[in-house]
């Protein structure tokens, strides 16, 4: 999906756009594009634009676990730790999720001084030591 998204970036301005005329015809995989565009803005620390694309994704598919986790990350970056935890807890049990969920849950719990939950989430995160998310944390 990254290659498809790169083509949506305007070469001169660097702005990202998407033609949403056929938005109702998008499949679940295509809806992921909105999250990936949001992720690009998230990596650029452009939180307002990040919010726009994450919200669009959730408006189209409200119970999407990836969308809920993405909004939780955004709340975390905005230091809205309680809102972040609410988003994380709204992800349906047993649904597929990124292991970064445990990191953001642990970090928010720690900021809110819920050290027991933070410890549990960090311990869960340690089970995935070889995951690309963990390697990204090590490099940053």
N, C-alpha and C positions, 0 to 999 in steps of 0.2 A: 504493500500500500504506500510506502514512503515514496516510491518513484512516481506514482500517480499524483500524489500530493505536491511533490516538487514542481510538477508541470502546472499546478494551479497558482504558483507564486509569480507575481508580476516581476519581470526581470529588472525594470527600472526602479520601481518604488519599493520592492520587497514585500508589498502587501499580498495577503493571501485572499483569494476569493473563490467562490463556488457558485455555479449557475444552479439556482434552486427552483427552476421552473417545473421540473418533474419530481419534486421532493416526495410526493405521495407514492411514487412508484419505486422508491429505493428499497432494496432488500436489507436484511440485517447486516450483511457484510459491507454493503455500501454505506450504511449508517455509521459504521466504524470510521469512515473517512472524517466525519465531524470531530470525533474524539482525537484522531491523529492530527488534524489541523489544530485543535485546541492544545495538543501536546507540544506542537511546534512553538506556539505562542507561549506556553508554559515554560519551555526551555529558554525562551527569550526574555522571560520575566515580564511579559506583557499581559498582566492578569485580567484586564478588562476584556481584551479580545479572547483570551482563554475562556473566560466566563461565557461569552457570547456563543462559542462553538460547543462547549460542554452543555449549556442550557438547551441549545437547539437539539442536540442528541437526546437529551432527557425528555424534551417535549415530544419528540417523535417516538421514543420508546422509554417510558418512565421507569420501568423496573429493571433496566439494563444494568447489570452488576458493574461492568466496566465504566459506564457513565456515572454511576453513583460513587465509585471509587475515585474517579477523576475529579468530581466535585469535592469529595473529601480532601483530596490533595490541595485543591484550590483554597478551601477553607483553612487548611493548615498553613499555607503560605500567607494568608491574610491574618493569621494569629487568632482565628475563630475556632479554637480547639474543641469546644463543646459541639458546635455545629458539625465539625468534621467527624466526631465520634457518632453523632446521630446518623450522618450519611453512611458511615461504615456499618453501623448496626442495622441499617435498612436493606443491606444486601441480603438476598434470600439465602438461608443456610443451604449448603450443598451445591450452590451455583458455582460456576467457574469464576475464578478471580485471580488477580495478580498477587504474588506474595508481598508486594509492597504494602498491601493492606495491613499486614502485621506491623510493619515499620511505622506507618502513619498512626495506627491505633496506639502503638507503644509510645511514640513521641507525644501524642496528644494527651494520653493518660498521664505521662510523666509531667507534662506542663501543668496539668490540672491536679497534680499531687496524688494521683491514684497509682501509687507505686506497685501495688500488688498486681493490678492489671498490666501495667507496663512491663513488669518482670515476666509475666506469663506470655505476653506477646513477643518480647525479645527472645525468650526461650523457644517459642514456636518458630521464629525467624531463623534461629540458629540451625534448625533442621534442614534448611535450604542453602547451605554454605556455598554450593557450586552454582547457584542461580545467577543469571546475568545481572539482576538487580543488586545482589549482594556485591558482585564484582564492581559495579558502578559506584556503590557506596565507598568501597575501599579506595577507588581511584580519586574520589573527590575530596 
